[in-house]
Amino acid sequence: MALHLTKVAFGAESVDHLAERLRLRGAEGPVFLTTRYLPKRHEEIAGPIGEGGSLFWILKHQLIARSPILGFGEAEGGRVAIHIDPALVLVQARPKRAHQGWRYLEGADAPVDLGGDASGLDVMPAALVGKLAELALI
């Protein structure tokens, strides 16, 4: 199972706002976050394409979506860049306390993606899915 990271979607007001921010950043070039240190378990996170880990976003104390991690690189000032796919994948909301920086999330503990079944959640607007998750209805 892949290893993932969690991070607070700082400044994002909603799932739609986060998706729009990532889409705009993706239009300008590669999307990446910077951190001071390379995660010690980075090799477990950056597996083969489609099998690697994701960055799970925390919004309003819930894991709500993920962005696949494409790899790690160098950033300005000796920092580390975590390259992510700008496409946001909605997941089944799960409570998660906010924290600073990033934290590991084991693959077995990661929430499942929405959609792919007959639930119809994958065609719902992201804002509605976020509100239903906030109310613990999904």
Beta strands, then each sheet from edge to edge (+ up, - down):
strand 1: 3-8
strand 2: 31-35
strand 3: 54-59
strand 4: 62-74
strand 5: 80-84
strand 6: 89-95
strand 7: 102-106
sheet 1: 2+ 5- 4+ 3- 1- 7+
sheet 2: 2+ 5- 4+ 6-
end
